[in-house]
Amino acid sequence: MAQAQQPASLRQLLLAPGTLRLLVLSALIGIPVSLFAFGFVSLEHELQHWVWHTAPDLLGYSRAPWWWGLPTLALAGLLAAPIITRMAGAGGHVPAYGFGGPPTMPRETLSVVLAALACLPLGVMLGPEAPLMAMGSGLALLSIRAAKRAAEPELATVLGMAGSTAAISTIFGSPLIPVVMVLEGAALVAGGARILVLILPALVASGVGALVFTGFGHWTGLGIGALTLPQEPAAGLPDAGDFLWGIPMAALIGVVVALGKSGGLRVHAWTGTSARRIVLCAVAVGVCVTGYALITGRSPEEVALSGQATVGMLAAEPSSWAVGALIALSAFKLIGWSIALGSLRGGPIFPSIMIGASIGVAFGSLPGFGMGPALAAGICAAGVAGTRLPVTGVVLAAALLGKEAPTLMPLLVLSAVTALLASALIDRQRPADPAHLQPASTDA
């Protein structure tokens, strides 16, 4: 009787010729992918600035007027609808299904780029991370022939993930965060030393991508709208009050974000591939933007878009926000985000973090709850509830908080666990993403 084949040891996997070739290929792939991603996010950032700052200024407004979100979101729906309903790839994965699924194929990449440029600059309440990951995957898979992709699906998965991590290497503020996302996601479905076969190419590609993003950002002066805090919130060692308020707040945020995601699935079930309903959903997001501006008297830009700029504003000047404005910001963002999740195209993480940050700042006005710990716990809880990856949520919050992170780590960890458990009560088992709903085969 033949002996059962023993799994390869860690040393054998690391020193295997195939692993070394894969690492070199990942580094080479990371350069063009990150260059393309840098160009995309720079273009998206410039278009966003033109829509929300330059155009209102040309029309004689000091800032975007209260009604600005209605025409911009209607235009987003009109532009996105034919891309989603007619092009191969349908503009990318449906955001309501979260991350995961098969890698994006090269022939689907054009629809992803066009859908993202149609949605994100015009105020759709979604982030750039999912389109960037899809673009990175599609571009990376150009390096191998279609026949080889079909014959070696594991290779296609690894290279697609390497391309994805290169593309989002710095938009979360640290090239380590995409790798942690890959590691935590892989740990849910695999185990043992073979995880390294997936992680090492992602780590190499992410490092190369971060180098390209940093270098070109410095040389060109172009902005990319990365999720960063221009001013880190002051926060000392958390005390009993921070935990007594922070844990229930994390549970609330977990429930709120999970409700938003569940709403997105319902919206997608209603929208399907109907162009008319996609446009109606985009207009509904515009109504949310307009409602916020009318009720609060503040700029509609604060609630529109992906939210990373608003997170920076909340962290820099939390005392300038009235509690009523924060409640309106959270509510309208949640409703608009939920609608966009099921109908339009973009990433789900950045808006959920903004919702958590706004709830955190609102809770920070409670007696005994410090503003810094409240903001930190809110960001962490929302990141965990939005991704269902607790370690990723903690690392993301720690990267944003900078030197304050070590002292806040106990609160971050407990907030992450609480938010994950609370969201699990609401976030029912999600159906599988119906693979883009593309009209044609994706073998090429």
TORZA-740693 format. One line per field, with one value per residue (C-alpha): x, y, z; residue number from 1; residue in three letters. Coordinates in Angstrom, 1 decimal. Example, Ala and Ser with C-alpha at 12.3 -4.5 7.8 and 13.67 -1.06 7.14 Angstrom:
X	12.3_13.7;
Y	-4.5_-1.1;
Z	7.8_7.1;
pos	1_2;
code	Ala_Ser;
END
This chain:
X	0.0_1.4_2.4_0.2_2.0_3.4_2.7_5.7_7.7_8.0_11.7_10.7_8.0_10.2_13.2_11.2_12.1_8.4_8.1_11.2_10.0_6.6_8.2_10.3_7.2_5.2_7.8_7.8_4.0_3.9_5.6_3.2_0.2_1.1_1.9_-1.5_-3.2_-1.3_-2.5_-6.1_-6.3_-4.7_-7.2_-10.1_-8.9_-8.5_-12.0_-13.4_-11.8_-13.1_-16.7_-16.9_-14.7_-13.7_-17.1_-19.1_-16.5_-16.9_-20.6_-20.1_-20.5_-18.0_-18.8_-21.0_-24.6_-27.2_-28.7_-25.4_-25.7_-28.9_-27.4_-24.0_-25.5_-28.1_-25.3_-23.4_-26.3_-26.8_-23.1_-22.8_-26.0_-24.9_-21.5_-23.0_-25.7_-23.9_-20.1_-18.1_-17.4_-20.4_-18.2_-16.7_-18.0_-21.3_-20.0_-22.8_-21.2_-17.9_-14.5_-13.6_-14.7_-12.7_-10.0_-11.0_-10.0_-8.2_-11.2_-13.3_-10.8_-12.1_-15.6_-14.2_-12.2_-15.1_-17.6_-15.3_-14.6_-18.4_-19.3_-16.6_-15.8_-19.5_-20.3_-21.4_-20.9_-18.3_-14.5_-11.8_-10.4_-12.6_-12.1_-8.4_-8.2_-10.1_-7.9_-4.8_-6.0_-7.0_-3.7_-1.6_-3.3_-2.3_1.2_0.0_-1.9_-5.6_-4.8_-2.4_-4.9_-7.4_-4.8_-3.4_-6.2_-4.1_-1.4_-4.1_-5.5_-2.0_-1.0_-4.4_-4.1_-0.5_-1.8_-4.7_-2.4_0.0_-2.9_-4.1_-0.7_-1.0_-4.6_-5.1_-2.2_0.2_1.3_1.0_-2.8_-3.6_-1.2_-3.0_-6.3_-4.9_-3.5_-6.6_-8.8_-6.6_-6.6_-10.3_-10.2_-6.7_-4.0_-0.4_2.6_0.9_-0.6_2.9_2.6_-0.2_1.2_4.8_3.9_1.3_3.9_6.5_3.9_2.6_6.0_6.9_3.5_4.1_7.5_6.0_3.1_5.4_8.0_5.5_3.5_6.6_7.9_4.6_2.9_-0.4_-2.8_-4.3_-6.8_-5.4_-7.2_-5.0_-5.6_-3.9_-3.9_-3.7_-6.3_-4.8_-5.5_-3.9_-4.2_-7.9_-9.6_-12.7_-15.1_-13.6_-14.3_-17.7_-18.8_-16.6_-17.8_-21.5_-20.7_-18.7_-21.7_-24.0_-21.6_-21.4_-25.2_-25.5_-22.9_-24.3_-27.8_-26.3_-24.8_-28.0_-29.8_-27.4_-28.2_-31.9_-31.2_-29.2_-32.0_-34.4_-32.1_-30.6_-29.4_-32.1_-30.6_-33.6_-33.4_-29.7_-30.3_-33.1_-30.8_-28.1_-30.7_-31.8_-28.1_-28.3_-31.4_-29.5_-26.7_-29.2_-31.1_-28.0_-27.0_-30.6_-31.0_-27.5_-26.6_-23.2_-21.5_-23.0_-19.4_-19.1_-21.6_-20.9_-17.9_-16.0_-15.6_-11.8_-11.6_-14.5_-12.8_-9.8_-12.0_-13.7_-10.3_-8.8_-11.7_-14.2_-15.5_-16.7_-19.4_-22.7_-24.2_-27.2_-25.0_-23.1_-26.3_-27.5_-24.1_-24.2_-27.8_-27.7_-24.3_-25.7_-28.8_-26.9_-24.1_-26.6_-28.3_-25.0_-23.7_-26.5_-26.7_-23.4_-19.7_-17.0_-15.5_-17.4_-14.7_-14.0_-17.7_-18.2_-15.1_-16.6_-19.8_-17.9_-15.8_-18.9_-20.6_-17.4_-17.1_-20.8_-20.2_-17.1_-19.2_-20.6_-19.2_-16.2_-15.5_-12.5_-12.7_-9.5_-10.5_-14.1_-12.8_-10.3_-12.9_-15.4_-13.0_-11.9_-15.4_-16.6_-13.5_-14.2_-17.9_-17.3_-14.8_-15.6_-11.8_-11.0_-7.2_-7.4_-9.7_-7.3_-4.3_-6.1_-7.1_-3.6_-2.0_-4.3_-3.7_0.0_1.9_-1.3_-2.1_-0.1_-1.8_-5.2_-4.6_-6.6_-9.7_-9.2_-9.0_-12.1_-14.0_-13.0_-14.3_-17.5_-18.3_-17.7_-20.0_-22.7_-22.5_-22.7_-26.2_-27.5_-25.3_-26.9_-25.0_-24.4_-25.3_-22.5_-21.7_-23.1_-19.7_-20.2_-23.4_-21.3_-22.9_-20.1_-17.4_-14.3_-11.8_-9.8;
Y	0.0_3.4_5.7_8.9_11.9_14.2_17.9_20.0_21.5_25.2_25.1_23.1_25.5_28.6_27.2_25.6_27.0_27.7_29.8_31.9_32.4_33.5_36.1_37.5_37.6_39.3_42.0_42.6_42.6_45.1_47.8_48.3_47.5_50.1_52.6_52.1_52.3_55.5_57.0_55.9_57.2_60.5_60.9_60.0_62.5_65.3_64.6_64.6_67.9_69.4_68.2_69.3_72.3_73.8_73.5_75.1_77.9_78.5_78.8_81.4_79.3_79.3_75.6_73.0_74.1_72.0_70.6_69.7_66.0_65.5_66.2_64.7_61.4_61.3_61.7_58.9_56.6_57.4_56.7_53.6_51.9_50.9_49.8_47.6_46.1_45.7_45.4_42.2_42.2_44.4_47.1_44.7_42.8_44.0_45.9_44.4_41.0_42.3_41.0_37.6_35.6_34.7_37.0_39.7_38.6_41.0_41.5_42.6_45.3_48.1_47.9_48.2_51.3_53.0_52.2_53.5_56.7_57.1_56.5_57.7_61.3_62.1_61.4_57.7_56.7_54.0_53.8_53.1_49.9_47.3_48.7_49.0_45.4_44.3_46.4_45.0_41.4_41.9_43.6_41.0_38.1_39.7_38.2_34.6_33.2_32.3_28.6_28.6_30.4_27.7_24.9_26.4_28.1_28.3_30.3_32.7_33.2_33.9_36.3_38.0_38.6_39.9_42.4_43.4_44.1_46.1_48.3_49.1_49.2_52.7_53.8_52.4_54.4_51.4_48.7_46.1_46.4_44.7_41.9_41.4_41.3_38.5_36.6_36.8_35.9_33.0_31.7_31.4_28.8_27.3_26.6_25.5_26.5_26.8_30.1_31.6_30.7_33.2_35.7_36.2_37.2_39.6_41.1_41.5_43.1_45.4_46.6_47.4_49.1_51.2_52.3_53.3_55.2_57.0_57.9_59.1_61.0_62.8_63.5_64.6_66.2_64.5_63.4_60.0_60.5_57.8_57.1_59.0_61.3_64.7_65.2_62.2_62.5_63.1_60.1_59.0_55.7_54.7_54.6_52.8_55.3_54.7_51.0_51.4_53.6_52.1_48.5_49.3_51.8_49.1_46.8_49.6_50.3_46.6_46.4_49.6_48.6_45.1_46.6_48.7_45.7_43.7_46.6_46.6_42.9_43.7_46.7_44.4_41.8_44.6_46.3_43.3_44.3_46.9_50.1_52.1_50.9_51.6_55.2_55.4_54.2_56.7_59.5_58.1_58.5_62.0_62.6_61.5_63.9_66.7_65.8_66.1_69.4_70.9_69.6_70.6_73.6_72.0_71.1_68.1_66.9_65.8_63.0_62.2_60.4_57.6_59.5_59.5_63.3_63.6_61.1_63.5_66.4_64.6_63.7_67.2_69.2_67.0_69.9_71.8_69.2_69.4_66.1_66.6_67.1_63.9_61.9_63.3_62.5_58.9_58.3_59.8_58.1_54.8_55.0_56.2_53.7_50.8_51.9_52.2_48.8_47.0_49.1_50.9_50.1_50.9_49.7_49.1_49.8_53.6_54.6_52.2_53.6_57.1_56.0_54.5_57.7_59.9_57.7_57.7_61.5_61.8_59.4_61.3_64.1_61.7_62.2_60.1_59.1_60.7_62.0_60.2_56.8_57.2_58.0_55.1_52.6_53.8_53.5_50.0_48.7_49.9_48.5_45.1_45.1_46.2_43.6_40.8_40.6_41.5_41.6_43.8_46.2_46.5_47.0_49.6_51.6_51.3_52.5_55.6_56.4_56.4_56.9_56.8_53.2_51.3_52.9_52.4_48.8_47.1_49.2_48.5_44.8_44.6_46.9_44.6_41.5_43.2_44.7_41.3_39.5_42.2_42.3_38.5_38.7_40.8_39.9_36.7_34.3_36.1_34.5_34.0_36.8_35.9_36.4_39.9_39.0_39.5_39.0_36.9_34.4_35.6_33.2_35.7;
Z	0.0_-1.0_1.7_2.0_0.5_3.3_3.0_2.0_4.8_5.2_4.1_1.0_0.1_0.5_-1.4_-4.2_-7.7_-8.3_-5.2_-6.1_-9.7_-8.3_-6.0_-8.9_-11.1_-8.3_-8.0_-11.8_-11.9_-9.0_-11.0_-13.9_-11.8_-9.2_-11.9_-13.5_-10.0_-9.2_-12.5_-11.8_-8.3_-9.2_-12.1_-9.8_-7.2_-9.7_-11.2_-7.7_-6.9_-10.2_-9.5_-5.9_-5.8_-9.2_-10.9_-8.0_-7.9_-11.7_-11.1_-8.4_-5.3_-2.5_-1.9_-3.5_-3.0_-1.1_-4.4_-5.9_-5.2_-7.2_-10.7_-10.0_-8.7_-11.5_-14.0_-12.1_-12.6_-16.2_-16.9_-14.8_-15.9_-19.4_-18.1_-15.4_-17.7_-21.0_-20.6_-19.8_-16.1_-15.3_-13.8_-11.2_-8.2_-6.5_-3.4_-1.2_-1.4_0.1_-0.9_-2.3_-5.3_-8.4_-9.7_-12.2_-15.7_-18.1_-20.4_-17.5_-16.4_-18.8_-17.4_-13.8_-14.7_-16.5_-13.8_-11.0_-12.9_-13.5_-9.9_-7.5_-8.5_-8.8_-5.2_-5.0_-1.3_-2.1_-1.9_-4.5_-2.8_-4.6_-8.1_-7.5_-6.4_-9.5_-11.8_-10.2_-10.6_-14.2_-15.1_-13.3_-15.1_-18.4_-17.6_-18.2_-21.2_-20.9_-21.5_-18.6_-16.4_-17.1_-16.6_-13.3_-11.5_-8.3_-10.1_-11.4_-7.9_-6.4_-9.2_-9.1_-5.4_-5.8_-8.4_-6.1_-3.2_-5.4_-6.5_-3.0_-1.4_0.1_0.0_3.4_4.8_5.0_2.5_5.4_5.6_2.2_3.1_6.5_4.7_2.4_5.4_7.4_4.5_3.6_7.1_7.0_4.2_4.4_6.9_7.5_5.6_2.2_3.3_2.7_-1.0_-1.1_1.3_0.1_-3.5_-2.0_0.4_-2.4_-4.8_-2.0_-1.1_-4.7_-5.1_-2.1_-3.4_-6.7_-5.1_-2.7_-5.3_-7.9_-5.4_-4.3_-7.8_-9.4_-6.4_-7.3_-4.6_-4.3_-1.5_0.8_4.1_6.5_9.5_8.8_12.6_14.9_17.8_21.2_23.4_26.6_28.3_28.2_31.6_32.9_31.3_27.9_28.2_29.7_26.8_24.1_24.3_23.9_21.2_19.3_19.5_18.2_15.3_14.5_14.3_12.2_9.6_9.4_8.8_6.0_4.4_4.6_3.1_0.2_-0.5_-0.6_-2.9_-5.2_-5.3_-6.4_-8.8_-10.6_-14.1_-14.7_-16.0_-15.0_-11.4_-11.3_-12.2_-9.7_-7.0_-7.9_-7.7_-4.3_-3.1_-4.4_-2.3_0.7_-0.1_-0.5_2.6_4.7_3.3_3.8_7.4_8.6_6.4_5.9_2.6_0.7_0.0_3.7_3.2_-0.5_-1.9_-0.1_3.2_3.8_3.7_6.2_8.5_8.5_9.3_12.2_13.6_13.2_14.6_16.5_18.6_15.5_14.9_16.7_17.8_15.6_12.6_13.4_13.7_10.4_8.8_10.1_9.1_5.6_4.9_6.1_3.9_0.8_1.4_1.7_-1.6_-3.4_-2.1_-4.0_-7.2_-8.1_-8.1_-5.6_-2.4_0.9_3.5_3.4_3.9_6.7_8.5_8.1_9.7_12.6_13.0_13.0_15.6_17.7_17.7_18.7_21.6_22.5_24.0_26.7_30.2_31.0_27.3_25.8_22.2_21.1_22.4_21.1_17.6_17.7_18.9_16.3_13.4_14.5_15.1_11.7_10.0_11.5_10.8_7.3_6.4_9.0_9.5_13.1_12.8_9.7_11.5_14.4_12.2_10.0_13.1_14.5_11.3_11.3_14.9_14.6_17.9_19.9_18.8_21.5_24.4_22.8_21.7_24.6_23.6_19.9_20.4_22.6_20.2_17.3_19.0_20.2_16.8_15.1_17.4_17.2_13.4_13.2_14.9_12.0_9.1_7.9_5.6_2.4_-0.9_-3.4_-5.7_-9.1_-10.8_-12.1_-14.1_-17.2_-20.6_-22.0_-21.1_-19.2_-20.5_-22.5;
pos	1_2_3_4_5_6_7_8_9_10_11_12_13_14_15_16_17_18_19_20_21_22_23_24_25_26_27_28_29_30_31_32_33_34_35_36_37_38_39_40_41_42_43_44_45_46_47_48_49_50_51_52_53_54_55_56_57_58_59_60_61_62_63_64_65_66_67_68_69_70_71_72_73_74_75_76_77_78_79_80_81_82_83_84_85_86_87_88_89_90_91_92_93_94_95_96_97_98_99_100_101_102_103_104_105_106_107_108_109_110_111_112_113_114_115_116_117_118_119_120_121_122_123_124_125_126_127_128_129_130_131_132_133_134_135_136_137_138_139_140_141_142_143_144_145_146_147_148_149_150_151_152_153_154_155_156_157_158_159_160_161_162_163_164_165_166_167_168_169_170_171_172_173_174_175_176_177_178_179_180_181_182_183_184_185_186_187_188_189_190_191_192_193_194_195_196_197_198_199_200_201_202_203_204_205_206_207_208_209_210_211_212_213_214_215_216_217_218_219_220_221_222_223_224_225_226_227_228_229_230_231_232_233_234_235_236_237_238_239_240_241_242_243_244_245_246_247_248_249_250_251_252_253_254_255_256_257_258_259_260_261_262_263_264_265_266_267_268_269_270_271_272_273_274_275_276_277_278_279_280_281_282_283_284_285_286_287_288_289_290_291_292_293_294_295_296_297_298_299_300_301_302_303_304_305_306_307_308_309_310_311_312_313_314_315_316_317_318_319_320_321_322_323_324_325_326_327_328_329_330_331_332_333_334_335_336_337_338_339_340_341_342_343_344_345_346_347_348_349_350_351_352_353_354_355_356_357_358_359_360_361_362_363_364_365_366_367_368_369_370_371_372_373_374_375_376_377_378_379_380_381_382_383_384_385_386_387_388_389_390_391_392_393_394_395_396_397_398_399_400_401_402_403_404_405_406_407_408_409_410_411_412_413_414_415_416_417_418_419_420_421_422_423_424_425_426_427_428_429_430_431_432_433_434_435_436_437_438_439_440_441_442_443_444;
code	Met_Ala_Gln_Ala_Gln_Gln_Pro_Ala_Ser_Leu_Arg_Gln_Leu_Leu_Leu_Ala_Pro_Gly_Thr_Leu_Arg_Leu_Leu_Val_Leu_Ser_Ala_Leu_Ile_Gly_Ile_Pro_Val_Ser_Leu_Phe_Ala_Phe_Gly_Phe_Val_Ser_Leu_Glu_His_Glu_Leu_Gln_His_Trp_Val_Trp_His_Thr_Ala_Pro_Asp_Leu_Leu_Gly_Tyr_Ser_Arg_Ala_Pro_Trp_Trp_Trp_Gly_Leu_Pro_Thr_Leu_Ala_Leu_Ala_Gly_Leu_Leu_Ala_Ala_Pro_Ile_Ile_Thr_Arg_Met_Ala_Gly_Ala_Gly_Gly_His_Val_Pro_Ala_Tyr_Gly_Phe_Gly_Gly_Pro_Pro_Thr_Met_Pro_Arg_Glu_Thr_Leu_Ser_Val_Val_Leu_Ala_Ala_Leu_Ala_Cys_Leu_Pro_Leu_Gly_Val_Met_Leu_Gly_Pro_Glu_Ala_Pro_Leu_Met_Ala_Met_Gly_Ser_Gly_Leu_Ala_Leu_Leu_Ser_Ile_Arg_Ala_Ala_Lys_Arg_Ala_Ala_Glu_Pro_Glu_Leu_Ala_Thr_Val_Leu_Gly_Met_Ala_Gly_Ser_Thr_Ala_Ala_Ile_Ser_Thr_Ile_Phe_Gly_Ser_Pro_Leu_Ile_Pro_Val_Val_Met_Val_Leu_Glu_Gly_Ala_Ala_Leu_Val_Ala_Gly_Gly_Ala_Arg_Ile_Leu_Val_Leu_Ile_Leu_Pro_Ala_Leu_Val_Ala_Ser_Gly_Val_Gly_Ala_Leu_Val_Phe_Thr_Gly_Phe_Gly_His_Trp_Thr_Gly_Leu_Gly_Ile_Gly_Ala_Leu_Thr_Leu_Pro_Gln_Glu_Pro_Ala_Ala_Gly_Leu_Pro_Asp_Ala_Gly_Asp_Phe_Leu_Trp_Gly_Ile_Pro_Met_Ala_Ala_Leu_Ile_Gly_Val_Val_Val_Ala_Leu_Gly_Lys_Ser_Gly_Gly_Leu_Arg_Val_His_Ala_Trp_Thr_Gly_Thr_Ser_Ala_Arg_Arg_Ile_Val_Leu_Cys_Ala_Val_Ala_Val_Gly_Val_Cys_Val_Thr_Gly_Tyr_Ala_Leu_Ile_Thr_Gly_Arg_Ser_Pro_Glu_Glu_Val_Ala_Leu_Ser_Gly_Gln_Ala_Thr_Val_Gly_Met_Leu_Ala_Ala_Glu_Pro_Ser_Ser_Trp_Ala_Val_Gly_Ala_Leu_Ile_Ala_Leu_Ser_Ala_Phe_Lys_Leu_Ile_Gly_Trp_Ser_Ile_Ala_Leu_Gly_Ser_Leu_Arg_Gly_Gly_Pro_Ile_Phe_Pro_Ser_Ile_Met_Ile_Gly_Ala_Ser_Ile_Gly_Val_Ala_Phe_Gly_Ser_Leu_Pro_Gly_Phe_Gly_Met_Gly_Pro_Ala_Leu_Ala_Ala_Gly_Ile_Cys_Ala_Ala_Gly_Val_Ala_Gly_Thr_Arg_Leu_Pro_Val_Thr_Gly_Val_Val_Leu_Ala_Ala_Ala_Leu_Leu_Gly_Lys_Glu_Ala_Pro_Thr_Leu_Met_Pro_Leu_Leu_Val_Leu_Ser_Ala_Val_Thr_Ala_Leu_Leu_Ala_Ser_Ala_Leu_Ile_Asp_Arg_Gln_Arg_Pro_Ala_Asp_Pro_Ala_His_Leu_Gln_Pro_Ala_Ser_Thr_Asp_Ala;
END
